[in-house]
């Protein structure tokens, strides 16, 4: 106990020094940044060392009070970690690693895993920079993984550390994006081309899919699209759900104007290969330096189908939209042509998710054994560089797994904290090589505790999807490879006797859905024979069958022990009891009084310590 007491006391003495003492030399620039609150009062910068597995944060907040930053989960901030710090009026600092006990209570961690790099304050901002490991050995610290992270940020107007709802924010961020656009080469010649709809009056319906056919840029020689971004009409950000660009095959004529994407026009089937996409939360994306999407050759599409999905849940009227995709292309050619392969569960009409499910898994299998025959020539290995994940509102987790010769090779990509409002193209840490004959499995987890009716696969935001888009090179003619269970077998195993697939889907409504039937439905779908549907860019379709292989989850990597000291349980400090002293009695809060007393009584304190050491 005495050693722990001295250790903690020494740490307080170190921290109770002028803020300038914790700034050591020039600060390294941080590549990534994001505002964390709607009013843009909280600005986060960060960067990371992928090999050392250390991440550095800098939080700038428009306040002269305390600031805090940490990681939380989807459902509650209780249990979240939160690193807090601030600068006292006298110029002294405080900084510590905590976790959230309840709605307004913080408790200091037993292990101090955040390393303070600088903490400053001026008349406008409090700025705190610190580093921490991706995965510490403290159970109170939330791991930072290669997936969506929910960043928790909070601040106060003074040094009274208390969580307040209107000053506490959670934002989903993919913190470990391996490539920053500034790391990539910008061509010497860039041409910008917008693919967009024009002055479309958004209907009052919850869900609208509107499509139009547009020409790609006409070029006399080959060019490469090297970058793209969503071009969203200002103030319509909450209504534009996603935008997809489909390459069109050869056609003598295509529909003109704006049309319902799923109205049954057979011409729409001529444009089924996704080449570029943007969804809610997406940012500008630039391909790695050696790849780009080809324009101008005989093999390249001349027309595209632009699909815009609107979600107007508030029934707003009189809203016009001209959103689309902005392309950046160049005559300075890259080495490879990029392609996009769509994987997952064949969306309609077989996909279903029971109501009231805490967790329900769906699977879509892809078998690549027929790719070369459908392509018309040998296909070299697919080298996957990036991916985009897509489910709707009930999606919680999604992953793609690769198998070769009957054995699991790797998990290609995953997100166990998937957020519908953050859908973006992400780069892989290392290229993944897919050989012909490999199997690819997509698993999606859903939660429907808030639903009383079945959720079916479909285009509406209230329907569901289970899709992963792989960005790979060199390009071939296969556009999608997706699976679905034998629905007749599934429904019969659930006690019904359908005559065909459509009747089977209808009979799902007759089942009494409870925990037992939900679990059985998931097991039957997993164990059923899968129908695999493969499509090429020229609309060739092949079916085959397969079985869902087991998924082996790798163990977590090693954690990093703290170098910031330990705290015995009896030494924990709870901020729940810290409250502002009424102004009519004293202008100083208890935390200010504590640090002031430490500084004023330094000589006396060391005298006491000297006597204490003599006694032990």
Secondary structure, DSSP 8 states (H G I E B T S, - for coil): -HHHHHHHHHHHHHHSSBGGGG--SS----SEEEE-STTS-EEEEEEEETTTTEEEEEEEES-SS-EEEEEE-SS-STT-EEEEEEE-TTSBEEEEEEEEEETTEEEE-SB---EEEEEEE-SS-EEEEEEEESSBS-TTS----SSEEEEEEEE-SSS-----GGGEEEEEEETT-S--GGGS---SS-EEEEEE--SEE--SSSEEEEEEEEE----SS-EEEEEEEEE--TT-TTTEEEEEEEE----S----S-EETTS--GGGGG--EEEEEEETT---EE--TTEEEEESSTTS-SEEEEEEEEE-TT---S-EE--EEEEEEESS--SEEEEEEEEEE--TTT-EE-TT-S-EEEEEEEE-TTHHHHHTS----EEEEEEEEE--TTEEEEEEEEEETTEEEEEEEEETT--TT----EEEEEEEEE-TT-EEEEEEEE--TT-SS-EEBSSSTTSB--EEEEEEES--SEEEEEEEE-HHHHHHHTT---SSHHHHHHHGGGS--SHHHHHHHHHHHHHS-EEEEEEETT--EEEEEE-------------B--SS-B--GGG--BGGG-----TTT-S--HHHHHHHHHHHTHHHHHHHHHHHHHH-
